[in-house]
């Protein structure tokens, strides 16, 4: 694993499999103000992002956007974008495979990785209304 001058961490795919990633941050995307309101009932979606980092040096970073898909059974988070990463994979001869092929290969690995439960837990913790002791709501006299 090499941190190159171009900012990429370069390694072969077989070496990537041995790297332990940990959750760094996840969040919800704010609704776009230009999104047109819909009339009647519609399927609601929740979109967000997540970022994972390695515990090794040089640090590897993988990030992607996700969507909560209520139409799946069971409902679940689904990756919906290409990866954002500082990884550049190398072939067996040590030649870069390029950003597109790196992304495709890492996405295949990621799609076998059980990340959804960790992200849901992080979202619940981050956006929970029950952070700390609850205070009674006092309404002013009318």
FENCOR-V847849 format. One record per backbone hydrogen bond with DSSP energy under -0.5 kcal/mol. CO is the residue of the C=O (numbers start at 0). NH is the residue of the N-H. Records with the same first field share a line. If there is no record, write none. Layout:
CO = NH / NH
//
This chain:
1 = 3 / 9
3 = 6
7 = 3 / 9
8 = 87
9 = 1
10 = 89
11 = 14 / 15
12 = 16
14 = 17
15 = 18
18 = 20
19 = 54
21 = 52
24 = 50
26 = 48
31 = 34
45 = 67
46 = 28
47 = 65
48 = 26
49 = 63
50 = 23 / 24
51 = 61
52 = 21
59 = 53
60 = 85
61 = 51
62 = 83
63 = 49
64 = 79 / 80
65 = 47
66 = 68 / 77
67 = 45 / 69
68 = 71 / 75
75 = 68
77 = 66
82 = 84
83 = 62
85 = 8
87 = 10
88 = 96
89 = 12
90 = 93
94 = 90
97 = 101
98 = 102
99 = 103
100 = 104
101 = 105
102 = 106
103 = 107
104 = 108
105 = 109
106 = 110
108 = 111
109 = 112
112 = 114
114 = 118
115 = 119
116 = 120
117 = 121
118 = 122
119 = 123
120 = 124
121 = 125
122 = 126
123 = 127
129 = 131
135 = 137
136 = 138
//
